[in-house]
Structures are given as C-alpha cells and as structure tokens.
Amino acid sequence: MSNIGTAYDQWSAQYDTNKNRTRDLEAISLRSALKEHRFEKCLEIGCGTGKNTEWLLIKAAEITAVDLSAGMLAKAKEKITSSQVHFVQADITRDWDFTTGSYDLATFSLVLEHIEDLQDIFSKLSMVMRTGALVYIGELHPFKQYIGTKARFETNEGRQELTCFNHHISEFFKAANKNGFCLQELEEWFDEDNQELPRIISMVFQFK
C-alpha cells in the first residue's frame, strides 16, 4: 500500500482543484444515500482532503477520519478543526488499531479499488460495527474499470496511474454477506452527458 500513499501524497496538492468527475459524483452519491440518517459515531475510511468529512460533520456527532496519505490528511486538517473529528493516518490492510469503540456508520469513498482482498476488510469492519449499523461504499463502477478507467492524475512528468484492482459487483456482496452485512440499497450514477455507462456505484449495507 505504500506506493498508493506516495501517489496520493503527490496528488494532494491538486486533488481539490483539478477536474475530477469521479470525485464529484461520488460526493453526490454519499450525500444522497445518507441524507435521511443521523449517527453517533462514524468511521470514515478514505477521508482524503476532507471532501466528505465536512458534510459528515452535520450527520454524525463523532468522526474517526482515516487515510493512508499524510498529504491528503494535511489538506483535510487545514479545512476542518472541529473537535468532533479525529484524523488518523493508517493502512487499513493492517491491524485496525485506529478504531475507538464501535460505530453506527462506516463510509468508504473511492478506497476499495485499491484493496485486493475485500474479505479481509469486511472481516475487520465486522469487529467494530454496532448491530444495525450502516456501511456506505462509493466506488468507481466496475463497468468503468473493465474498459481501463482507473484513479490517475497529471504531473509535470506525465500521467500518474495508481494501483487498482477490478472488483465485480458480486465480490462486494459475497464479502459483505460472509461477515454479517446485508445489502439495503444499490445505486448506479451516470455523468450528465453520458447515460450509457455508469461512473459510480454506491452500496449501503446493514450489519446484522
């Protein structure tokens, strides 16, 4: 995961300002999926520059905001100084020693495409979620992955492409169900000027 962190460190300088349809549409999908809910404790995986953290602050009393990239976290901390948010740099493929108690919401925004073993993540997640808790996942749609789209950005040295893993929709279901999570909602999100191929897939699971 270290190369992912290094790439996002580099990307952090322009992440909020460059044109990024995937980032912007995923933010819309998260707000739509969770707009009717309020939460006590939120575990935000992949908080990045705080693009969703700011909105989650109005939905949750306490947030543990986790990211692999120190550069991304530095940008987030510039925006958000609320005592409700605890920022943590961590690699979610390793031990989850960054969690505090149990959560009634977990969010994953454009994170799991960088994770090879979904089963491992859902197993760890099941250890920190309360009964009835919700899990939101927003990802680049597998259909986009199949045609070669992946997380990438431009640098002075050329295009930087990040390590990504293609996950079929069924992989999310299987990993979730095996660890006690049941699908509550699935949505596919399209660009306004392209209604043929969805860009984002969002899923909401509930922990039983």
C-alpha positions in Angstrom: 0.0 0.0 0.0 3.0 2.3 0.4 3.0 3.3 -3.3 -0.7 4.2 -3.1 0.1 6.5 -0.2 3.0 8.1 -2.0 0.9 8.7 -5.1 -1.9 10.3 -3.1 0.7 12.5 -1.2 1.7 13.8 -4.6 -1.9 14.2 -5.8 -3.0 16.0 -2.7 -1.6 19.4 -3.9 -4.1 19.4 -6.8 -6.8 17.0 -5.7 -9.4 19.6 -4.7 -8.9 21.8 -7.7 -8.4 19.6 -10.7 -11.3 18.3 -12.9 -12.4 15.0 -11.4 -15.8 13.7 -12.3 -15.4 10.6 -10.2 -14.6 12.5 -7.1 -17.5 14.9 -7.6 -20.1 12.3 -8.5 -19.1 10.1 -5.6 -19.7 13.0 -3.2 -23.2 13.4 -4.6 -23.9 9.6 -4.1 -22.8 9.7 -0.5 -25.0 12.7 0.4 -28.0 11.1 -1.4 -27.5 7.7 0.4 -27.2 9.1 3.9 -29.3 12.3 3.8 -32.2 10.8 5.8 -30.0 9.5 8.7 -28.1 10.7 11.7 -25.4 8.9 13.5 -23.5 8.9 16.8 -20.1 7.6 15.7 -18.8 7.5 12.1 -15.7 5.7 10.8 -14.7 7.4 7.6 -12.3 5.3 5.6 -10.5 7.3 2.9 -11.3 10.8 4.2 -8.8 12.2 1.7 -8.8 16.0 1.8 -12.0 16.1 3.8 -14.3 16.4 0.8 -16.9 14.3 2.6 -15.8 14.9 6.1 -17.2 18.4 6.2 -20.7 17.1 5.2 -20.5 14.1 7.6 -20.0 16.6 10.4 -23.6 17.6 10.2 -24.7 13.9 10.2 -22.5 12.4 13.0 -21.6 13.5 16.5 -18.1 12.0 16.3 -15.9 11.0 13.3 -12.8 8.9 13.1 -11.4 10.0 9.7 -8.8 7.7 8.3 -6.5 8.0 5.3 -3.3 6.3 4.1 -1.8 9.6 2.8 -0.2 12.2 5.1 -0.5 14.7 2.3 -4.2 14.2 2.0 -4.7 14.4 5.8 -2.8 17.6 5.9 -5.2 19.2 3.5 -8.2 17.9 5.5 -6.8 19.3 8.7 -6.5 22.7 7.1 -10.2 22.7 6.4 -11.5 21.0 9.5 -10.6 21.9 13.1 -13.7 20.6 14.8 -13.1 18.6 18.0 -15.7 16.1 16.6 -13.2 14.8 14.1 -10.2 12.6 14.9 -7.9 12.3 12.0 -5.7 9.2 11.7 -3.1 8.0 9.2 -3.4 4.3 8.8 -3.2 1.4 6.3 -6.5 -0.5 6.5 -4.8 -3.7 5.2 -3.0 -3.9 8.6 -4.4 -4.1 12.1 -7.2 -1.7 12.9 -5.7 -0.2 16.0 -7.1 3.2 15.0 -10.7 2.5 16.0 -12.3 3.6 19.3 -15.2 1.5 20.4 -18.0 0.7 18.0 -19.6 2.7 15.2 -23.1 3.1 13.8 -21.8 4.3 10.4 -18.7 3.4 8.2 -18.0 5.1 4.9 -15.6 4.0 2.1 -15.2 6.6 -0.6 -13.1 5.6 -3.6 -11.0 3.4 -1.4 -11.7 -0.3 -2.2 -10.5 -0.2 -5.7 -7.0 0.0 -4.1 -7.7 -3.0 -1.9 -7.1 -6.5 -3.3 -8.8 -8.5 -0.5 -12.3 -7.3 0.2 -13.0 -10.2 2.5 -10.2 -9.0 4.9 -11.7 -5.5 5.1 -15.3 -6.7 5.8 -14.0 -9.1 8.4 -12.2 -6.2 10.2 -15.2 -4.0 9.8 -17.5 -6.6 11.4 -15.4 -6.3 14.6 -16.1 -2.5 15.1 -19.7 -2.1 13.9 -22.8 -2.0 16.2 -25.8 -4.1 15.4 -27.9 -2.3 12.9 -25.0 0.0 11.8 -24.8 1.2 8.2 -21.9 0.9 5.8 -21.8 3.1 2.7 -19.5 2.2 -0.2 -18.9 4.5 -3.1 -16.6 3.2 -5.9 -15.7 3.7 -9.5 -18.2 1.4 -11.3 -16.8 -1.9 -12.4 -18.0 -1.2 -15.9 -15.6 1.7 -16.0 -12.8 -0.5 -14.7 -13.5 -3.1 -17.4 -12.7 -0.5 -20.1 -9.5 0.6 -18.4 -10.5 3.6 -16.3 -8.6 3.9 -13.0 -7.5 6.5 -10.5 -5.0 8.8 -12.2 -3.7 12.4 -12.3 -1.4 14.5 -14.4 2.1 15.6 -13.2 4.9 17.5 -14.8 6.5 14.1 -15.6 3.3 12.8 -17.2 0.3 10.8 -16.1 0.4 9.0 -12.8 -1.8 5.9 -12.6 -2.4 4.3 -9.2 -2.5 0.6 -8.5 -6.1 -0.6 -8.7 -7.9 -3.9 -8.5 -11.0 -4.8 -10.5 -13.9 -6.0 -8.3 -17.0 -7.4 -9.7 -20.3 -6.3 -8.0 -20.8 -9.9 -6.8 -17.4 -9.7 -4.9 -18.8 -6.9 -2.7 -21.9 -8.9 -1.9 -20.1 -12.1 -1.1 -17.6 -10.4 1.2 -20.3 -8.4 2.9 -22.7 -11.3 3.4 -20.0 -13.6 4.7 -19.3 -11.1 7.5 -22.9 -10.3 8.5 -23.7 -7.4 6.3 -26.9 -7.3 4.2 -27.5 -5.0 1.2 -30.0 -2.3 1.8 -29.5 -0.1 -1.2 -27.6 -0.1 -4.5 -27.5 2.8 -7.0 -25.6 3.5 -10.2 -24.6 7.0 -11.0 -24.1 8.4 -14.5 -22.4 11.5 -15.9 -24.9 14.1 -17.1 -23.5 13.8 -20.7 -23.2 10.0 -20.7 -26.2 8.0 -19.8 -24.8 4.7 -21.3 -22.1 3.8 -18.9 -22.4 4.4 -15.1 -19.4 6.1 -13.5 -20.1 5.4 -9.8 -21.7 2.5 -7.9 -22.9 3.1 -4.4 -24.0 0.5 -1.9 -25.4 0.7 1.6 -25.1 -2.4 3.8 -26.5 -3.0 7.3 -24.7 -5.0 9.9 -26.9 -7.7 11.4 
